[in-house]
Amino acid sequence: MKFEEFKLEREQSTWENKVDYNLSESGVHPRTLSELFEPEFVDQINNTELTYGFTEGSPDLRKSIASIYSGATKDNVQAFNGSAEANMVSIMTLIEPGDEVVYMVPNYLQIYGFARGLGANIKTFKLHESLEWKPDLDELKSIVSEKTKLICICNPNNPTGSVLPKKMVEDIVAIAESVDAWIIADEVYRGAELNHKECTSFWEPGYKKTIVNCGLSKAYALPGLRLGWSLSNPEYIKQCWANHDYTSISVGRLSDLIASHVLHPNNRMNTLDYIRKQLAINLGLFQDWVTGFDGHLNFIVPEAGAMAFVNYDWSINSSDLITKVRKEASVMLVAGDWYGMDQYIRFGYGAKRSHLEKALERITPIFRSL
Ligand SMILES: Cc1ncc(COP(=O)(O)O)c(C=O)c1O
């Protein structure tokens, strides 16, 4: 079984720790344990035995996660090492060679590459810039059929930061239901909305064949915990728990403890409020910088997440352009190419403010010279 290169992750793994400024991240810059927590909780972390814990996620953690979604209980939840593992196990659990998967693009291409590696046939439907990076649901309807096993959504979307309104979520669920297809909704950016209103989760319409995959890496700015989850019906959760035995067995014990605390209903909004505030401050700075290029750079303002998908009108390929920026300015950006969309660059604007300022300062003369 061969998997194609996952270009975005390969490039990030290669360069993100070698550059002076990394603007390839799509979340807010993370904080340390002592910045995040009261000393009593840090003590509790220090005094936790490093057992395997509960391989499906501790009851406390699963209860905290379930509390985010109306009507969910801990039996609807399985904890994973990042939403990446949740996505991977979902595909392992659902997909057989030859299955048809309908896939939103542009998108974080993990499920795309992994499902193709397992022999799935993938059909894509688009988010359109002219529709503020929303889909045309007639296009989706026209490609799904009785053969469709699975529809994959990323909402809020990576790389555009667009958010599907409630009605579209309901309509997509109705389309899936009409052909008895599963839905995987990757919602790892849910909670990082700039308007402070948590967007509609695909959990909400109550369609049984829905899997919501999410995690702490983006909206909660805790990627180092490697903590994610799947939310679905209890039968699916049991099945994916058995497949989890083959991947990583369990999440890290300390990650489980910290995530239970962060996601507890008494604490969760503190983190999200902090993240949303940082996003708003940095987005203003980024927008001012873009305006200084007299129309050569344009983007639809993201609704969520620390990323802006920016179109440019210079005649240079996006991979070449970000390589030039990395070599000349030691700043890492993401090429539209890696999403199959040249003439775009994804800027991560969630870096520490001083880093964002310095990185943009370094990029300015390079862009001016184009
Ligand atoms: C849409 C999406 N899903 C999943 C992931 C993986 O995130 P993690 O495994 O850190 O939760 C990413 C990372 O960029 C992403 O953008």
The ligand as a Gaussian input file, in Angstrom:
#p B3LYP/6-31G(d) Opt

LIG

0 1
 C       -8.373000      20.559000       8.998000
 C       -7.308000      19.905000       9.790000
 N       -7.550000      18.702000      10.324000
 C       -6.652000      18.070000      11.061000
 C       -5.398000      18.617000      11.290000
 C       -4.442000      17.883000      12.159000
 O       -4.465000      18.489000      13.406000
 P       -4.155000      17.784000      14.801000
 O       -3.836000      16.360000      14.550000
 O       -3.016000      18.543000      15.359000
 O       -5.413000      17.944000      15.601000
 C       -5.083000      19.868000      10.736000
 C       -3.750000      20.459000      10.929000
 O       -3.381000      21.449000      10.365000
 C       -6.072000      20.529000       9.978000
 O       -5.846000      21.733000       9.460000

